[in-house]
Amino acid sequence: MKKFKNILILLLILLPICTLVFKSQFLNISLVPKANTDSWVLELSYDEVKDIPNDPLKLDKNFKLPVPKTSHSQKVTYLKISPESKENNLGSENSSNAESKDKVLTAHVKTFGQKQIQPPTDKKLNKLELRKFLSLPELNEETLSQLNTISTSIVFETDTDIEKLKKIFFYISDELILQPNNDELDDVLTLKSGSYLGQARLLTALAKINKIPARIAFGIQILEPTPKDTNRYIRVLYSEAFIEGRWVPINPHQKDFGVLKDDFIVLDKDAGEHAQVYNDRNLFSIYIKPLSFRAFNSKSFLKKMKEKPVFWSYISLHRFPISIQSIFFGLLLIPFGTVILSFMRVVVGVETFGIFTPILLTLFFLETSLAYGLSFFILVVLLGLSQRALLDKFYLLAVPRLSVLLALVILMYTGYAILMNNFGLLANSAQDSLSYFPIVIITVFIERFSIYFIEEGGLNTLKRSLGTFAVSIMCYLLLSVTSLKSLLFNNPELLLLAIGLNLALGSYKGYRLLEFLRFSDIESDEEAPGV
């Protein structure tokens, strides 16, 4: 039986390694799926040699190529203007583009997206800005009448500015059809359809009629690049309205109110003057590509896999929908977390609260963040222990006691999050990932911690707690490595390696490393002279 076990361990370790070598060397299959980059090389250019009839660029001597600027949704890490090839300072959101009269502009831009509406501020527009962003263009009486009729039918005078904007937003997104060639406001009102520019003009006009400062902005929505075509994007003209001290982006066609999509680069926040130029591909060109090309997607991978033996395509996790893929992307690394747990307990000799508690605690850290999760966990466990001691005085049965403890944990969980958020200490990652799962982990841990405290004493419980935290942090660091997640997602057969390593660790019968420290006094006594 021992021989069979050794052969099995050897097979489980060698088989996935041989599979990786076979896939990479003989089938030429990528072992690590590559993620799309969010850092881009952007190039804007205008060639005066172009012979375009009625070219508005030749008529508009003040035209400047738009300069991307650093803001809350993007960061400009490099900016160069040609033909002088002189370096320019990296722009902030309020920087000027007066230096951009040259014909070629190159920038490196890192996009973050804008997932949440920015909080209100005390910022106010000056008189010149108010006059500029509240004034309507030269419109005839019929157009003004139509705009007032639409505004009266969808907006009430008692509505707040943000309520008015949302009603205008929903009206345009629901009632208007996207028509690429329909840019003029009069045509949009007549035909109930318009381009990005046409919809932006209508929304801006309706906002100004309701005394809300508004402007037209310009940017590009980057599409997923392919190995053959990296220059894939959509030019987007959208509106921005000034409410509660900040500019709110509004794009009715893409159903975006107050947020910007990922991989969206803002080029000009006040594009009304040159909106028609920006909307025309023939007047100036835009070239976009990833800063370091790492584009990868499941469709292209599966297409490539169809050229290989059908077995490898059949077992690929890329067949799942994106929502299912995201689950397996983190789930497959958990068995390797148990390898760390087994090594620390069997070989090192670290004591923990059972087998699953360190792994569950790791998942808690992944659900929030290490700093937020650890600080919150220690605080809640200490408070939970005092509550558990108080509950013991009531001599409750197990299920009601756990139920009360669960309610108290949820109450503390809520209060701690509110407190951290009010002081601005709640990390963005924690805000996006607060969920139900950590509640169960904390409640079970408090109950188990209390039992150990009663049965084993304070010192032994503290040792187990430190061991549990140490193993959990090590597992957290492993499960946070994106390249390992990618490797396992593309090669799930590597889970056999985790099984083989655990079988090997389970056969270990030697000394634990901490036992050398534990019995060091005995060894020194044996070597002492005269004993």
C-alpha positions in Angstrom: 0.0 0.0 0.0 2.9 2.3 0.8 4.4 1.7 -2.6 1.1 2.4 -4.3 0.7 5.7 -2.4 4.2 6.8 -3.4 3.5 6.0 -7.1 0.2 7.9 -6.9 1.9 10.9 -5.4 4.5 10.9 -8.1 1.9 10.6 -10.8 -0.2 13.4 -9.4 2.9 15.7 -9.3 4.4 14.8 -12.6 1.2 14.5 -14.7 0.2 18.2 -14.6 3.8 19.3 -15.2 4.0 17.0 -18.2 0.7 18.4 -19.4 1.9 22.0 -19.3 5.1 21.0 -21.2 3.0 19.2 -23.8 0.6 22.1 -24.2 3.2 24.8 -24.5 5.9 22.9 -26.6 3.8 20.7 -28.8 0.4 22.3 -29.1 1.6 25.9 -28.8 -1.1 26.8 -26.4 -0.6 29.9 -24.1 -0.3 28.7 -20.5 -1.1 32.1 -18.9 -4.2 33.9 -20.3 -3.4 37.6 -20.8 -5.6 40.3 -19.5 -6.5 43.5 -21.3 -4.3 46.4 -20.3 -5.7 49.7 -19.0 -2.7 51.7 -20.1 -2.8 53.2 -23.6 -0.7 55.0 -26.2 -2.9 57.7 -27.7 -1.9 59.7 -30.8 -3.9 62.6 -32.2 -2.8 64.1 -35.5 -3.9 66.6 -38.2 -2.4 66.8 -41.6 -2.7 70.2 -43.3 -1.9 68.6 -46.7 -5.3 66.9 -46.7 -7.6 68.4 -49.4 -11.0 68.3 -47.9 -13.8 70.5 -49.3 -15.0 73.0 -46.8 -12.6 71.8 -44.2 -13.6 73.6 -41.0 -10.1 73.2 -39.6 -8.7 75.4 -42.4 -11.4 78.0 -41.6 -11.0 77.8 -37.8 -7.5 79.3 -37.1 -8.0 78.7 -33.3 -8.5 75.0 -33.6 -6.2 73.0 -31.2 -5.9 69.2 -30.9 -7.6 68.1 -27.7 -5.1 67.4 -24.9 -6.1 64.6 -22.4 -5.7 65.7 -18.8 -5.3 63.8 -15.5 -8.6 63.6 -13.6 -10.4 61.2 -11.2 -11.1 58.7 -14.1 -7.7 58.8 -15.9 -4.0 59.6 -15.4 -1.7 61.1 -18.1 1.8 59.6 -17.5 3.4 61.0 -20.7 2.7 63.9 -23.0 4.6 64.9 -26.1 3.8 67.5 -28.8 5.3 67.4 -32.3 6.8 68.5 -34.7 8.9 70.5 -32.1 9.2 67.2 -30.1 9.2 69.2 -26.9 8.0 67.7 -23.6 4.9 69.2 -22.1 3.9 69.1 -18.4 1.4 66.4 -17.6 -2.0 68.1 -17.6 -4.3 68.3 -14.6 -8.0 68.6 -15.1 -7.8 72.4 -15.2 -4.7 72.7 -17.3 -4.7 74.7 -20.5 -4.3 73.3 -24.0 -2.9 76.6 -25.4 0.3 74.8 -26.3 -1.4 72.2 -28.5 -1.3 74.1 -31.8 1.1 71.5 -33.3 -0.1 68.8 -35.6 0.7 65.6 -33.7 0.1 64.9 -30.0 1.2 61.7 -28.3 0.2 60.7 -24.7 0.3 57.7 -22.4 -3.0 57.4 -20.5 -4.0 55.0 -17.7 -7.8 54.7 -17.4 -9.6 53.9 -14.1 -13.2 54.5 -15.1 -15.8 56.3 -12.9 -17.9 53.7 -11.2 -19.6 56.1 -8.7 -21.0 59.5 -8.9 -18.5 62.0 -7.4 -19.6 63.5 -4.1 -20.9 67.1 -3.9 -18.4 69.9 -3.4 -18.5 73.6 -2.5 -17.1 74.6 -5.9 -18.9 77.3 -7.8 -18.7 78.7 -11.3 -17.7 82.4 -11.7 -19.9 84.8 -13.6 -18.1 84.3 -17.0 -18.4 80.5 -16.7 -22.1 80.8 -15.7 -22.8 83.0 -18.7 -20.9 80.7 -21.0 -22.5 77.4 -19.9 -26.1 78.8 -19.5 -26.2 80.7 -22.8 -28.0 78.9 -25.6 -26.7 79.0 -29.2 -28.6 81.1 -31.8 -31.9 79.2 -32.0 -35.0 80.2 -33.9 -38.3 80.7 -32.1 -39.7 77.4 -33.3 -36.8 75.4 -31.9 -37.0 77.3 -28.6 -40.7 76.6 -28.5 -40.2 72.9 -29.1 -37.5 72.7 -26.3 -39.8 74.5 -23.9 -42.7 72.1 -24.7 -40.5 69.1 -24.1 -39.1 70.6 -20.9 -42.6 71.4 -19.5 -43.9 67.9 -20.3 -41.1 66.0 -18.4 -39.9 68.4 -15.7 -41.6 70.1 -12.8 -40.6 73.4 -11.3 -40.4 71.8 -7.8 -37.9 69.2 -9.0 -34.3 69.6 -7.8 -31.5 70.0 -10.4 -30.5 66.4 -10.3 -34.1 65.3 -10.6 -34.6 67.5 -13.6 -31.4 66.1 -15.2 -32.5 62.5 -14.6 -35.9 63.1 -16.2 -34.2 64.7 -19.2 -31.7 61.8 -19.3 -34.4 59.1 -19.3 -36.5 61.0 -21.9 -33.6 61.1 -24.4 -32.4 57.5 -23.7 -36.0 56.1 -24.0 -37.5 58.3 -26.8 -34.6 59.0 -29.1 -33.1 56.5 -31.6 -29.4 56.6 -32.4 -28.9 57.9 -35.9 -25.2 58.4 -36.8 -25.7 61.1 -39.5 -28.2 63.3 -37.5 -26.1 65.9 -35.7 -28.2 69.1 -35.9 -30.6 70.0 -33.0 -33.5 70.9 -35.3 -33.3 67.5 -37.0 -33.1 65.7 -33.7 -36.3 67.4 -32.5 -38.1 66.7 -35.7 -37.0 63.1 -36.4 -36.8 62.0 -32.7 -33.4 60.5 -33.5 -29.8 61.7 -33.4 -26.1 60.9 -33.2 -24.0 61.1 -30.1 -23.5 64.8 -30.9 -27.2 65.3 -31.7 -28.3 63.8 -28.4 -25.6 65.7 -26.5 -26.8 69.0 -28.0 -30.4 68.2 -27.1 -29.6 67.3 -23.5 -27.3 70.4 -23.1 -30.1 72.7 -24.4 -32.7 71.2 -22.1 -30.4 71.5 -19.1 -29.7 75.2 -19.9 -33.4 76.0 -20.4 -33.8 74.7 -16.8 -31.0 77.0 -15.6 -28.5 74.2 -15.2 -25.0 74.9 -16.5 -24.1 72.4 -19.2 -21.5 71.7 -21.9 -20.6 69.1 -24.5 -17.5 66.9 -23.8 -15.6 64.6 -26.1 -13.8 61.3 -25.5 -13.2 57.9 -26.9 -14.6 54.5 -25.7 -11.8 52.0 -26.3 -13.0 48.6 -27.6 -11.4 45.3 -26.9 -8.2 45.1 -29.1 -7.4 42.1 -31.1 -3.9 40.8 -32.2 -4.6 42.0 -35.7 -6.3 45.3 -34.8 -5.4 47.3 -31.7 -6.9 50.6 -33.0 -10.5 49.9 -32.0 -12.5 52.7 -30.4 -15.7 54.8 -30.7 -15.8 58.6 -30.7 -18.2 59.7 -28.1 -19.7 63.2 -27.7 -21.6 63.4 -24.4 -23.0 66.1 -22.0 -21.7 67.3 -18.7 -23.9 69.3 -16.3 -22.8 71.3 -13.3 -24.7 70.4 -10.2 -23.8 70.3 -6.5 -20.4 71.7 -7.1 -19.1 69.2 -9.7 -19.5 68.3 -13.4 -21.6 65.2 -13.9 -21.1 63.2 -17.1 -24.3 62.1 -18.9 -24.4 59.8 -21.9 -28.1 58.9 -22.7 -27.3 56.4 -25.5 -24.9 54.3 -23.3 -27.3 54.6 -20.3 -24.5 56.3 -18.2 -25.6 59.0 -15.7 -22.8 60.4 -13.5 -20.3 57.7 -14.4 -17.8 56.8 -17.1 -17.3 53.3 -18.5 -14.0 51.5 -18.0 -11.4 52.2 -20.7 -12.9 55.6 -21.6 -10.5 58.5 -22.3 -11.8 62.0 -21.8 -10.1 64.3 -24.4 -12.0 67.6 -24.1 -14.4 68.6 -21.4 -15.5 71.7 -23.3 -15.9 70.5 -26.9 -18.9 72.5 -28.0 -16.8 74.8 -30.2 -15.2 72.0 -32.1 -17.8 69.2 -31.6 -18.5 68.9 -35.4 -14.7 68.6 -36.1 -14.2 65.9 -33.4 -17.1 63.9 -34.8 -15.6 63.7 -38.3 -13.0 61.0 -38.9 -11.8 62.7 -42.1 -10.6 65.9 -40.4 -8.2 64.5 -37.9 -7.1 61.0 -36.9 -7.0 59.2 -33.6 -4.8 56.2 -33.0 -5.0 54.1 -29.9 -3.2 51.0 -28.8 -2.3 49.2 -25.5 0.9 50.5 -23.9 2.1 46.9 -23.6 0.0 44.6 -25.8 -1.5 41.9 -23.6 -4.9 41.7 -25.1 -6.7 38.4 -24.5 -10.3 37.3 -24.5 -12.1 34.0 -24.2 -13.6 34.2 -27.7 -10.2 34.5 -29.4 -8.8 31.8 -27.1 -11.6 29.3 -27.9 -11.2 30.1 -31.6 -7.6 29.2 -31.4 -8.3 26.1 -29.4 -10.6 24.8 -32.1 -7.5 24.3 -34.2 -6.1 22.0 -31.6 -7.3 18.5 -30.5 -11.0 18.8 -29.5 -10.3 17.5 -25.9 -8.4 20.6 -24.9 -11.1 22.9 -26.2 -13.8 20.8 -24.5 -12.3 21.1 -21.0 -11.5 24.8 -21.2 -13.1 27.0 -18.6 -13.3 29.8 -21.2 -16.5 28.1 -22.4 -18.3 29.5 -19.4 -20.0 32.9 -19.3 -18.0 35.8 -17.9 -19.9 35.7 -14.6 -19.1 32.0 -14.1 -15.5 32.6 -15.2 -15.0 35.2 -12.4 -16.0 32.6 -9.8 -13.5 30.0 -10.9 -10.8 32.6 -11.4 -10.4 32.8 -7.6 -11.8 29.5 -6.6 -9.2 27.3 -8.2 -6.4 28.8 -6.0 -8.0 27.7 -2.8 -6.6 24.1 -2.9 -3.1 25.6 -3.1 -4.0 27.7 0.0 -4.7 24.3 1.8 -1.2 23.2 0.7 0.3 26.2 2.6 -2.0 25.3 5.6 -0.8 21.7 5.5 2.8 22.7 5.3 2.5 25.2 8.2 0.7 22.7 10.5 2.6 19.4 9.6 6.1 20.6 8.8 6.4 23.9 10.7 4.1 23.0 13.6 1.9 26.1 13.7 -1.4 25.6 15.6 -4.6 27.0 14.0 -8.3 26.9 14.7 -9.1 23.7 12.8 -8.6 23.2 9.0 -11.2 25.4 7.4 -11.0 28.5 9.7 -7.7 29.9 8.2 -9.1 29.4 4.7 -12.4 31.0 5.6 -10.5 33.9 7.1 -8.5 34.2 3.9 -11.7 34.5 1.9 -12.9 37.2 4.3 -9.7 39.2 3.6 -10.3 38.7 -0.1 -13.9 39.9 0.2 -12.8 43.2 1.8 -9.0 44.0 1.9 -6.2 42.9 4.2 -5.9 46.2 6.1 -9.6 46.8 6.5 -10.4 43.1 7.1 -7.7 42.6 9.7 -8.5 45.7 11.7 -12.2 45.1 11.6 -11.8 41.4 12.4 -9.7 42.0 15.5 -12.1 44.7 16.8 -15.2 42.6 16.2 -13.7 39.5 17.7 -12.8 41.4 20.9 -16.3 42.9 21.1 -17.8 39.6 20.2 -16.0 37.8 23.0 -17.5 40.2 25.6 -20.9 39.8 24.1 -20.5 36.0 24.1 -19.5 36.1 27.8 -22.6 38.2 28.5 -24.8 35.8 26.6 -23.4 32.9 28.6 -24.9 34.4 31.7 -28.4 34.0 30.2 -27.8 30.2 29.7 -29.2 30.2 26.2 -29.4 27.2 23.9 -26.9 27.0 21.1 -29.1 28.0 18.2 -30.7 31.1 19.8 -27.2 32.1 21.2 -25.7 32.0 17.7 -28.7 33.9 16.3 -28.2 36.7 18.8 -24.5 36.7 18.2 -25.1 36.9 14.4 -27.4 40.0 14.8 -24.8 41.7 17.0 -22.0 41.0 14.5 -24.1 42.5 11.7 -24.8 45.6 13.9 -21.1 46.0 14.5 -20.3 45.3 10.9 -22.6 48.1 9.8 -21.4 50.6 12.5 -17.8 50.0 11.7 -18.3 50.5 8.0 -20.2 53.8 8.6 -17.5 55.0 11.0 -14.6 54.2 8.6 -16.5 55.8 5.7 -17.2 59.0 7.6 -13.5 59.4 8.4 -12.6 58.6 4.8 -10.7 55.4 5.8 -12.9 52.9 4.0 -10.9 51.6 1.1 -12.5 51.6 -2.4 -11.9 47.9 -2.6 -13.8 47.4 0.6 -16.7 49.6 -0.5 -17.1 47.5 -3.6 -16.9 44.1 -1.9 -18.8 44.4 1.4 -21.1 41.4 1.3 -22.9 38.8 3.4 -20.2 36.1 3.3 -17.8 37.7 5.9 -20.7 37.9 8.4 -20.9 34.1 8.6 -17.1 33.7 8.9 -16.9 36.2 11.8 -19.8 34.7 13.7 -18.5 31.2 13.5 -14.9 32.3 14.4 -16.2 34.1 17.5 -18.1 31.0 18.7 -15.1 28.8 18.1 -12.7 31.3 19.7 -14.9 31.4 22.8 -15.0 27.6 23.1 -11.2 27.4 22.9 -10.8 30.2 25.4 -12.9 28.3 27.9 -11.4 24.8 27.3 -7.7 25.7 26.6 -7.1 28.9 28.4 -6.0 32.4 27.3 -2.4 31.6 26.4 -3.1 28.6 24.2 -6.0 30.5 22.5 -3.7 33.4 21.7 -1.1 31.1 20.2 -3.7 29.5 18.0 -5.1 32.9 17.0 -1.6 34.2 16.0 -1.1 30.9 14.0 -4.4 31.3 12.3 -3.7 34.9 11.3 -0.2 34.0 10.0 -1.5 31.2 7.8 -4.5 33.3 6.6 -2.2 36.2 5.6 0.1 33.8 3.7 -2.8 32.3 1.9 -4.2 35.8 1.2 -0.9 36.8 -0.4 -0.9 33.6 -2.6 -4.6 34.0 -3.6 -3.9 37.7 -4.6 -1.3 36.8 -7.2 -3.1 37.4 -10.5 -0.6 35.5 -12.6 -1.1 32.3 -10.6 -4.9 32.7 -10.9 -4.5 33.1 -14.6 -2.2 30.0 -14.8 -4.7 27.9 -12.9 -7.7 29.2 -14.8 -6.1 28.2 -18.1 -4.7 24.9 -16.7 -7.2 23.5 -14.1 -5.4 20.2 -14.3 -2.8 21.7 -11.9 -5.3 21.0 -9.1 -3.9 17.4 -9.3 -0.6 18.9 -8.2 -2.2 20.3 -5.0 -3.7 16.9 -4.3 -0.3 15.2 -4.8 1.5 17.8 -2.5 -1.2 17.3 0.2 -0.7 13.5 0.0 3.0 13.9 0.3 2.6 16.3 3.3 0.1 13.9 4.9 2.8 11.1 4.8 5.4 13.3 6.7 6.2 11.8 10.1 9.4 13.7 11.0 9.9 16.5 13.6 8.1 19.7 13.2 10.4 22.8 13.0 8.8 24.4 16.1 9.5 21.2 18.1 13.2 21.9 17.8 12.6 25.1 19.8 10.2 23.4 22.1 12.6 20.7 23.2 15.8 22.7 23.0 16.1 22.7 26.8 16.1 18.9 26.9 18.9 18.7 24.3 21.0 21.2 26.3 20.4 19.2 29.5 21.6 16.0 27.9 24.8 17.7 26.7 25.6 19.4 30.0 28.7 17.9 31.8 28.3 16.0 35.1 24.7 14.9 34.3 
